[in-house]
């Protein structure tokens, strides 16, 4: 990554930290109001912990970028062009690699698995929104593409497993409404991952031109 790209990535990382700190502050305020109204805050606190984990990821990534910039000498210029060599990969893609990919992949995995077992409709909507938000923040690159491919394959397995469960329950005359709703959520998440993969490939193709 060039020094100019590194500064761009650091600016984006600082924005992510600020946005996540704002979300956490608003969420903490909301939980406080819920407690004042004697409402159950169990699920809200679970989501709050996820938000705090994302913030730790963004702060860690920002700190790594800051250390990298401090350690990297300024690149020589020729006719105003930065000569610092880029990382491997299509030109420009390095600038988009802002999120800690390993943690982002773990977040997507845990959210999808929770989605496959959560029976409460409101909680499923919250998990799906978090999953979509996390996917959009993943960035663009070959490693991110691998993460999405893994999630698509896992989504196929979860969808098929849920269909088998629905068939088995129906065969015994059991109500399958909740299981069918879960299946719809899983299919929605799979469709999102597939669309995100197409967007990634399209952007990578354009950056490589």
C-alpha positions as CSV (number, residue, x, y, z in Angstrom):
1,X,0.0,0.0,0.0
2,X,1.4,3.4,-0.9
3,X,1.9,6.0,1.8
4,X,-0.9,8.1,0.3
5,X,-3.2,5.1,0.3
6,X,-2.2,4.4,3.9
7,X,-3.3,7.9,4.9
8,X,-6.6,7.3,3.1
9,X,-7.1,4.0,4.9
10,X,-6.3,5.6,8.3
11,X,-8.8,8.4,7.6
12,X,-11.4,5.7,6.9
13,X,-10.5,3.7,10.0
14,X,-10.8,6.9,12.1
15,X,-14.3,7.4,10.6
16,X,-15.3,3.8,11.5
17,X,-14.1,4.2,15.1
18,X,-16.0,7.5,15.4
19,X,-19.2,6.0,13.9
20,X,-19.0,2.9,16.1
21,X,-18.4,5.0,19.3
22,X,-21.5,7.0,18.4
23,X,-23.6,3.8,17.9
24,X,-22.4,2.5,21.3
25,X,-23.2,5.8,23.1
26,X,-26.7,5.8,21.6
27,X,-27.2,2.1,22.4
28,X,-26.0,2.6,26.0
29,X,-28.5,5.5,26.4
30,X,-31.3,3.3,24.9
31,X,-30.5,0.4,27.3
32,X,-30.6,2.9,30.2
33,X,-34.1,4.1,29.2
34,X,-35.3,0.5,28.9
35,X,-34.0,-0.3,32.4
36,X,-35.8,2.8,33.7
37,X,-39.0,1.4,32.1
38,X,-38.4,-2.0,33.7
39,X,-38.1,-3.6,30.3
40,X,-36.1,-6.7,29.5
41,X,-32.7,-5.7,28.2
42,X,-31.2,-9.1,27.7
43,X,-31.1,-9.1,23.9
44,X,-30.2,-5.4,23.8
45,X,-27.2,-6.1,26.0
46,X,-26.2,-9.0,23.7
47,X,-26.2,-6.7,20.7
48,X,-24.4,-4.1,22.7
49,X,-21.6,-6.6,23.3
50,X,-21.4,-7.3,19.6
51,X,-21.1,-3.5,18.9
52,X,-18.3,-3.2,21.5
53,X,-16.5,-6.1,19.9
54,X,-16.7,-4.3,16.5
55,X,-15.4,-1.2,18.1
56,X,-12.4,-3.1,19.5
57,X,-11.8,-4.4,15.9
58,X,-11.9,-1.0,14.4
59,X,-9.6,0.5,17.1
60,X,-7.1,-2.3,16.6
61,X,-7.1,-1.8,12.9
62,X,-6.7,2.0,13.3
63,X,-3.8,1.5,15.7
64,X,-2.1,-0.9,13.3
65,X,-2.4,1.6,10.5
66,X,-0.9,4.3,12.7
67,X,2.0,2.2,13.7
68,X,2.6,1.3,10.0
69,X,2.7,4.9,9.0
70,X,5.1,5.8,11.8
71,X,7.4,3.0,10.9
72,X,7.3,3.6,7.1
73,X,9.6,6.4,5.8
74,X,8.1,8.8,3.3
75,X,8.4,7.5,-0.2
76,X,10.5,9.5,-2.8
77,X,8.5,11.5,-5.3
78,X,9.2,11.8,-9.0
79,X,7.2,14.5,-10.8
80,X,4.8,14.4,-7.9
81,X,4.2,10.6,-8.1
82,X,4.5,8.5,-4.9
83,X,7.0,5.7,-5.7
84,X,6.3,3.6,-2.6
85,X,5.6,0.1,-3.8
86,X,2.0,-1.2,-3.4
87,X,1.1,-4.5,-1.7
88,X,0.3,-7.5,-3.9
89,X,-3.1,-7.5,-5.5
90,X,-5.0,-5.5,-8.1
91,X,-4.1,-1.8,-8.1
92,X,-6.0,0.2,-5.5
93,X,-7.6,-2.7,-3.6
94,X,-5.2,-2.2,-0.7
95,X,-6.9,1.1,0.1
96,X,-10.1,-0.6,0.8
97,X,-8.7,-3.2,3.3
98,X,-9.7,-1.4,6.5
99,X,-11.5,-4.0,8.6
100,X,-9.8,-6.7,10.6
101,X,-10.7,-9.5,8.2
102,X,-10.3,-12.4,10.7
103,X,-12.6,-10.8,13.2
104,X,-15.1,-9.7,10.6
105,X,-15.3,-13.2,9.3
106,X,-15.9,-14.5,12.9
107,X,-18.7,-11.9,13.3
108,X,-20.4,-13.0,10.1
109,X,-20.1,-16.6,11.2
110,X,-21.6,-16.1,14.7
111,X,-24.4,-13.9,13.4
112,X,-25.4,-16.4,10.8
113,X,-25.4,-19.2,13.3
114,X,-27.5,-17.2,15.7
115,X,-29.9,-16.5,12.9
116,X,-30.3,-20.2,12.2
117,X,-31.5,-20.9,15.8
118,X,-33.2,-17.6,16.9
119,X,-37.0,-18.2,17.3
120,X,-37.9,-14.6,18.2
121,X,-38.9,-12.6,15.1
122,X,-37.7,-9.2,16.5
123,X,-34.3,-10.7,17.4
124,X,-34.0,-12.3,14.0
125,X,-34.6,-8.9,12.4
126,X,-31.9,-7.4,14.6
127,X,-29.4,-10.1,13.8
128,X,-30.1,-9.9,10.1
129,X,-29.6,-6.1,10.2
130,X,-26.3,-6.6,12.0
131,X,-25.2,-9.2,9.6
132,X,-25.9,-7.0,6.6
133,X,-24.1,-4.0,8.2
134,X,-21.1,-6.2,9.0
135,X,-21.0,-7.5,5.5
136,X,-21.1,-4.0,4.0
137,X,-18.1,-3.0,6.2
138,X,-16.0,-6.0,5.2
139,X,-14.2,-4.1,2.4
140,X,-12.9,-5.3,-0.9
141,X,-10.1,-7.8,-1.7
142,X,-9.3,-11.4,-2.3
143,X,-9.3,-12.3,1.4
144,X,-12.7,-10.7,1.8
145,X,-14.0,-12.6,-1.2
146,X,-12.8,-15.8,0.5
147,X,-14.8,-14.9,3.6
148,X,-17.9,-14.3,1.6
149,X,-17.5,-17.5,-0.4
150,X,-17.2,-19.4,2.9
151,X,-20.4,-17.7,4.2
152,X,-22.3,-18.6,1.0
153,X,-21.3,-22.2,1.3
154,X,-22.3,-22.3,5.0
155,X,-25.6,-20.6,4.1
156,X,-26.4,-23.3,1.6
157,X,-25.8,-25.9,4.3
158,X,-28.0,-24.1,6.8
159,X,-30.8,-23.6,4.3
160,X,-30.8,-27.3,3.4
161,X,-30.6,-28.3,7.0
162,X,-33.6,-26.1,7.9
163,X,-35.6,-27.6,5.0
164,X,-34.9,-31.1,6.2
165,X,-36.1,-30.0,9.7
166,X,-39.3,-28.5,8.3
167,X,-40.0,-31.7,6.3
168,X,-39.5,-33.9,9.3
169,X,-41.7,-31.7,11.6
170,X,-44.4,-31.6,8.9
171,X,-44.3,-35.3,8.5
172,X,-45.2,-35.7,12.2
173,X,-48.0,-33.1,12.0
174,X,-46.1,-30.4,13.9
175,X,-46.5,-26.6,13.4
176,X,-43.6,-25.4,11.2
177,X,-44.4,-21.6,11.1
178,X,-41.4,-20.6,13.2
179,X,-39.1,-22.9,11.4
180,X,-40.3,-21.6,8.1
181,X,-39.7,-18.0,9.2
182,X,-36.2,-19.0,10.2
183,X,-35.7,-20.5,6.8
184,X,-36.9,-17.2,5.1
185,X,-34.3,-15.3,7.2
186,X,-31.5,-17.7,6.2
187,X,-32.4,-17.4,2.6
188,X,-32.5,-13.7,2.9
189,X,-28.9,-13.7,4.4
190,X,-27.7,-16.1,1.6
191,X,-29.2,-13.7,-1.1
192,X,-27.4,-10.8,0.6
193,X,-24.0,-12.7,0.6
194,X,-24.5,-13.6,-3.1
195,X,-25.3,-10.0,-4.0
196,X,-22.3,-8.8,-2.0
197,X,-20.0,-11.2,-3.8
198,X,-21.2,-9.9,-7.2
199,X,-20.5,-6.3,-6.1
200,X,-17.0,-7.2,-4.8
201,X,-16.1,-8.9,-8.1
202,X,-17.5,-5.9,-10.1
203,X,-15.5,-3.4,-8.0
204,X,-12.3,-5.5,-8.2
205,X,-12.6,-5.7,-12.0
206,X,-13.0,-2.0,-12.2
207,X,-10.0,-1.3,-9.9
208,X,-7.8,-3.7,-11.9
209,X,-8.4,-1.7,-15.2
